[in-house]
Amino acid sequence: MLQKTQDLERPVPKESMNAGTVPRGTFLGFLSPAVVTLAAIGIAPLAFAIWTSMRDYNLTRLQRTPFVGLENYATVLTDSVFWDAMGRTFTLLIIALPVQIAAGLGIALILHRPGLTFLKTIARLSLVIPMATTYAVVGLLGQIMFNLKYGVVNQLLGFIGITPVNWIGDPTNAFAAIVFWDVWQWTPFCALVFLAGLTTVPGEIEEAARLETKSWWTVLRYVQLPFLVPGLTAVLILRTADTLKQFDMVFTMTRGGPGSSTELISLLIQRIGFRAFDQGLASAQAMILLVITIVLSRLYIHFFYREV
C-alpha cells in the first residue's frame, strides 16, 4: 500500500506528458497540400486578375502593359454593353431561381410523403441525372431539342396543333429557351436539398402537426419551413453564383445570339478577353461580378439564414 502511494506521488516525466501531442511538423505536413492547392487554384489567379484589371493588358501587345489604375473599372461602369449583359443575367436569375425553388420544394414535399418507396427511390435517382450532366452537353441537348426542323419540342407542339416555333433564331424565344433549360437542369438540385432538409424534421413533431391540422400549408409554414431555411440559403447562394457565371450551357446552345439576346455577363467577359484580347477590361468586369456575387451572398445570409 505504501509503495502504491509513493508511485502516485512521484512526478510524471515531461516526456510522458507530451506523449499525446502531435509534432508541429506533422500539422504542417497535413495542411500544406491544402494550402498549396488553394493558393494555386484560388488565390494566385485572383491576385493575377486584380493585377491585370489595373493595367492596359492586351494579349496582342504583351511587351507593354502600363499601369492604368481604376481606368478599366471606370470604363466598365460607364459601358452600356456591360450593363445590358448584366441585365440579361439578372433577368435569367429573377425568372429561373424562383421557379426552381418552388418546383423543387413541390417535388421534395411529394417525395417526403410516406409510401411508394420503390417509385420514390427511382425518382431520387432520376433527379441526379440533369445536374450530373456536363454543362456543355446540356447546351448541345438544348440546341438539338429546340431545333426548328427536327427538335423534340416542336414535334411535341405539333401534336397539339401548334406550328413550329423558331426557338434558337428568335431573340425572345432564345432567351426563353435558356431559361427553361436552366430550370430543367437545376430544379432537381433544389429538390434534393429541400428533401434533405425535410428529413431533419423530427418525425413525432411532424406527425403531431398533421393530427392537429389537415392543411399542408400550415404544416409547411410552422413545422417544416424552419428546418428548410438553411438549405434555402445554400440554394440561393449556390444558384445565384452559378447563374451569374453561367457560360457553358448558353455558349454551346446559342453562342450568345441571335445578336446579343442571350449574351450573359460571362459570355461578354469571354468575348472581351479572348476575342478582343483585352484582358485588362475583362478582368475588371470579372472583379465587379465577383463583388456583386459576394454582396448578394452576404445579403442572403443576413436576411434568410437562421439557426434551427
C-alpha positions as CSV (number, residue, x, y, z in Angstrom):
1,M,0.0,0.0,0.0
2,L,2.9,2.4,0.9
3,Q,4.6,1.6,-2.4
4,K,1.4,2.5,-4.4
5,T,1.1,5.8,-2.6
6,Q,4.7,6.6,-3.4
7,D,4.1,5.8,-7.1
8,L,1.1,8.1,-7.2
9,E,3.1,11.0,-5.6
10,R,6.0,10.5,-8.0
11,P,6.1,13.4,-10.6
12,V,5.2,12.5,-14.1
13,P,8.1,12.9,-16.5
14,K,7.7,15.7,-19.1
15,E,8.2,13.2,-21.9
16,S,5.2,11.3,-20.8
17,M,3.0,14.4,-20.6
18,N,3.9,15.3,-24.2
19,A,3.4,11.8,-25.5
20,G,-0.1,12.6,-26.8
21,T,0.8,15.8,-28.5
22,V,1.4,15.9,-32.3
23,P,4.6,17.5,-33.6
24,R,4.3,20.8,-35.4
25,G,5.8,19.3,-38.5
26,T,3.0,16.8,-38.7
27,F,0.4,19.6,-38.7
28,L,2.3,21.4,-41.4
29,G,2.6,18.2,-43.4
30,F,-1.2,17.6,-43.4
31,L,-2.1,21.2,-44.0
32,S,0.5,22.1,-46.7
33,P,-1.2,20.2,-49.6
34,A,-4.5,22.0,-49.0
35,V,-2.8,25.4,-48.6
36,V,-0.7,24.9,-51.7
37,T,-3.7,23.8,-53.7
38,L,-5.8,26.7,-52.5
39,A,-3.1,29.2,-53.4
40,A,-2.5,27.6,-56.8
41,I,-6.1,27.4,-58.0
42,G,-7.7,30.2,-56.0
43,I,-5.5,32.9,-54.5
44,A,-2.9,33.2,-57.3
45,P,-5.4,33.5,-60.2
46,L,-7.4,36.0,-58.2
47,A,-4.3,38.1,-57.5
48,F,-3.3,38.0,-61.2
49,A,-6.8,39.1,-62.2
50,I,-6.7,42.0,-59.8
51,W,-3.2,42.9,-61.2
52,T,-4.4,42.7,-64.9
53,S,-7.5,44.7,-64.1
54,M,-5.4,47.7,-63.2
55,R,-3.3,47.5,-66.4
56,D,-3.7,48.0,-70.1
57,Y,-3.2,44.3,-70.6
58,N,-3.8,43.2,-74.2
59,L,-2.8,39.8,-75.5
60,T,-1.7,41.3,-78.8
61,R,1.0,43.5,-77.2
62,L,2.3,41.9,-74.1
63,Q,5.6,43.7,-74.3
64,R,4.0,46.8,-72.8
65,T,1.3,46.6,-70.1
66,P,1.2,50.1,-68.4
67,F,-0.5,50.6,-65.1
68,V,-3.8,52.5,-65.6
69,G,-5.2,52.2,-62.0
70,L,-9.0,52.2,-61.9
71,E,-9.4,53.3,-65.5
72,N,-10.6,49.9,-66.6
73,Y,-13.2,49.9,-63.9
74,A,-14.4,53.3,-64.9
75,T,-14.7,52.1,-68.5
76,V,-16.7,49.1,-67.5
77,L,-19.1,51.0,-65.2
78,T,-19.9,53.5,-67.9
79,D,-20.3,50.9,-70.6
80,S,-23.9,50.3,-71.7
81,V,-23.0,46.9,-73.2
82,F,-21.8,45.7,-69.8
83,W,-25.0,46.8,-68.1
84,D,-27.1,45.2,-70.9
85,A,-25.4,41.9,-70.3
86,M,-25.7,42.3,-66.6
87,G,-29.4,43.0,-67.0
88,R,-29.9,39.8,-69.1
89,T,-28.1,37.8,-66.5
90,F,-30.2,39.1,-63.6
91,T,-33.4,38.6,-65.7
92,L,-32.4,35.0,-66.0
93,L,-31.7,34.8,-62.3
94,I,-35.0,36.5,-61.3
95,I,-37.1,34.3,-63.5
96,A,-35.4,30.9,-63.2
97,L,-34.4,30.9,-59.5
98,P,-38.0,31.3,-58.0
99,V,-39.3,28.7,-60.4
100,Q,-36.5,26.3,-59.4
101,I,-37.2,26.8,-55.7
102,A,-41.0,26.5,-56.0
103,A,-40.8,23.4,-58.2
104,G,-38.0,21.8,-56.2
105,L,-39.9,22.3,-53.0
106,G,-43.0,20.8,-54.5
107,I,-41.1,17.7,-55.7
108,A,-39.4,17.4,-52.2
109,L,-42.8,17.5,-50.4
110,I,-44.2,14.8,-52.7
111,L,-41.1,12.6,-52.2
112,H,-41.3,13.2,-48.5
113,R,-44.8,11.7,-48.1
114,P,-44.9,8.1,-46.8
115,G,-45.5,5.2,-49.1
116,L,-44.4,4.2,-52.7
117,T,-40.9,3.6,-51.5
118,F,-39.7,2.0,-54.7
119,L,-41.1,4.7,-57.0
120,K,-39.6,7.4,-54.8
121,T,-36.2,5.8,-55.0
122,I,-36.4,5.8,-58.8
123,A,-37.4,9.4,-58.7
124,R,-34.5,10.4,-56.5
125,L,-32.1,8.6,-58.8
126,S,-33.7,10.4,-61.8
127,L,-33.2,13.8,-60.2
128,V,-29.4,13.3,-60.2
129,I,-29.2,12.9,-64.0
130,P,-29.8,16.5,-65.2
131,M,-27.5,18.2,-62.7
132,A,-24.8,15.5,-63.2
133,T,-24.7,16.1,-66.9
134,T,-21.9,18.4,-68.1
135,Y,-22.9,22.0,-68.8
136,A,-21.7,21.8,-72.4
137,V,-23.6,18.6,-73.1
138,V,-26.8,20.2,-71.6
139,G,-26.3,23.0,-74.1
140,L,-25.9,20.7,-77.0
141,L,-29.0,18.8,-76.0
142,G,-30.9,22.0,-75.8
143,Q,-29.7,23.0,-79.3
144,I,-31.0,19.7,-80.7
145,M,-34.3,19.7,-78.8
146,F,-35.2,23.3,-79.7
147,N,-34.2,22.9,-83.3
148,L,-36.7,24.4,-85.7
149,K,-37.0,21.5,-88.1
150,Y,-36.4,18.3,-86.1
151,G,-36.4,19.4,-82.5
152,V,-38.4,17.3,-80.0
153,V,-40.0,20.4,-78.6
154,N,-41.6,21.4,-81.9
155,Q,-42.6,17.8,-82.5
156,L,-44.5,17.8,-79.2
157,L,-46.1,21.2,-80.1
158,G,-47.1,19.8,-83.4
159,F,-49.1,17.0,-81.7
160,I,-51.4,19.7,-80.1
161,G,-51.7,21.7,-83.4
162,I,-49.2,24.4,-82.7
163,T,-46.9,25.4,-85.6
164,P,-43.2,25.0,-85.2
165,V,-41.5,27.8,-83.2
166,N,-38.1,29.2,-84.1
167,W,-36.6,28.9,-80.6
168,I,-32.9,29.5,-81.3
169,G,-33.3,32.0,-84.2
170,D,-35.7,34.4,-82.4
171,P,-34.2,36.7,-79.7
172,T,-37.2,36.4,-77.3
173,N,-37.7,32.7,-77.8
174,A,-33.9,32.0,-77.5
175,F,-33.9,33.7,-74.1
176,A,-37.0,31.8,-73.0
177,A,-35.3,28.6,-74.1
178,I,-32.2,29.1,-72.0
179,V,-34.5,30.0,-69.0
180,F,-36.5,26.8,-69.5
181,W,-33.3,24.7,-69.9
182,D,-31.7,26.2,-66.8
183,V,-34.8,25.4,-64.8
184,W,-34.8,21.8,-66.2
185,Q,-31.2,21.3,-65.2
186,W,-31.2,22.7,-61.7
187,T,-34.7,22.1,-60.3
188,P,-33.6,18.6,-59.2
189,F,-30.8,20.1,-57.2
190,C,-33.2,22.3,-55.3
191,A,-35.5,19.3,-54.8
192,L,-32.7,17.2,-53.3
193,V,-31.5,20.0,-51.0
194,F,-35.1,20.5,-49.7
195,L,-35.7,16.8,-49.4
196,A,-32.6,16.5,-47.2
197,G,-33.9,19.4,-45.1
198,L,-37.3,17.6,-44.6
199,T,-35.5,14.5,-43.3
200,T,-34.2,16.6,-40.4
201,V,-37.7,17.4,-39.2
202,P,-38.5,15.3,-36.0
203,G,-41.0,12.7,-37.0
204,E,-43.1,13.0,-33.8
205,I,-43.4,16.8,-34.2
206,E,-44.5,16.5,-37.9
207,E,-46.9,13.7,-37.1
208,A,-48.5,15.7,-34.2
209,A,-48.9,18.7,-36.5
210,R,-50.6,16.6,-39.1
211,L,-53.0,15.3,-36.5
212,E,-53.8,18.8,-35.4
213,T,-54.5,20.2,-38.9
214,K,-55.2,18.9,-42.4
215,S,-53.7,22.0,-44.0
216,W,-50.4,21.1,-45.7
217,W,-49.5,24.8,-45.8
218,T,-49.8,25.2,-42.0
219,V,-47.5,22.2,-41.5
220,L,-45.0,23.6,-44.1
221,R,-45.0,27.1,-42.6
222,Y,-44.8,26.4,-38.9
223,V,-43.1,22.9,-38.7
224,Q,-41.1,22.2,-41.8
225,L,-40.0,25.6,-43.0
226,P,-37.7,26.4,-40.1
227,F,-35.7,23.2,-41.0
228,L,-35.7,24.2,-44.7
229,V,-34.2,27.7,-44.2
230,P,-30.5,26.6,-44.0
231,G,-31.0,24.6,-47.2
232,L,-32.9,27.5,-48.8
233,T,-30.0,29.8,-48.0
234,A,-27.5,27.4,-49.6
235,V,-29.7,27.1,-52.7
236,L,-29.9,30.9,-53.0
237,I,-26.1,31.4,-52.7
238,L,-25.1,28.5,-55.0
239,R,-27.7,29.0,-57.7
240,T,-27.1,32.8,-57.7
241,A,-23.3,32.3,-58.1
242,D,-23.9,29.6,-60.8
243,T,-26.3,31.8,-62.7
244,L,-24.1,34.9,-62.6
245,K,-21.2,32.8,-64.1
246,Q,-23.4,30.8,-66.4
247,F,-21.4,30.2,-69.6
248,D,-21.1,26.6,-70.9
249,M,-24.7,25.8,-71.4
250,V,-25.6,29.2,-73.1
251,F,-22.4,29.3,-75.2
252,T,-23.0,25.8,-76.7
253,M,-26.7,26.3,-77.1
254,T,-27.0,29.8,-78.6
255,R,-23.4,31.3,-78.7
256,G,-25.0,34.4,-77.1
257,G,-27.3,35.0,-80.0
258,P,-29.2,35.7,-82.0
259,G,-27.5,39.1,-81.9
260,S,-26.8,39.7,-78.2
261,S,-30.1,38.5,-76.9
262,T,-28.6,35.7,-74.8
263,E,-25.2,37.2,-74.2
264,L,-24.9,36.9,-70.4
265,I,-22.2,38.7,-68.5
266,S,-19.9,35.6,-68.5
267,L,-20.1,35.4,-72.3
268,L,-19.4,39.1,-72.6
269,I,-16.3,38.7,-70.4
270,Q,-15.2,35.8,-72.6
271,R,-15.7,37.9,-75.8
272,I,-13.8,40.9,-74.4
273,G,-10.9,38.8,-73.0
274,F,-10.4,36.1,-75.7
275,R,-11.9,37.7,-78.9
276,A,-10.9,41.3,-78.4
277,F,-7.9,40.2,-76.4
278,D,-8.4,42.9,-73.8
279,Q,-7.6,41.0,-70.6
280,G,-7.4,44.2,-68.5
281,L,-11.0,45.2,-69.3
282,A,-12.3,41.6,-69.0
283,S,-10.6,41.2,-65.6
284,A,-12.2,44.4,-64.4
285,Q,-15.6,43.1,-65.5
286,A,-14.9,39.8,-63.7
287,M,-13.9,41.6,-60.5
288,I,-17.1,43.7,-60.5
289,L,-19.1,40.5,-61.0
290,L,-17.2,38.8,-58.1
291,V,-18.0,41.8,-55.8
292,I,-21.7,41.6,-56.8
293,T,-21.8,37.9,-56.0
294,I,-20.2,38.3,-52.6
295,V,-22.6,41.1,-51.7
296,L,-25.6,39.0,-52.7
297,S,-24.3,36.0,-50.7
298,R,-23.9,38.2,-47.6
299,L,-27.5,39.6,-48.1
300,Y,-28.9,36.1,-48.4
301,I,-27.2,35.0,-45.2
302,H,-28.3,38.2,-43.4
303,F,-32.0,38.0,-44.4
304,F,-32.7,34.3,-44.8
305,Y,-30.3,32.2,-42.7
306,R,-31.5,31.3,-39.2
307,E,-30.3,28.5,-36.9
308,V,-33.0,25.9,-36.2
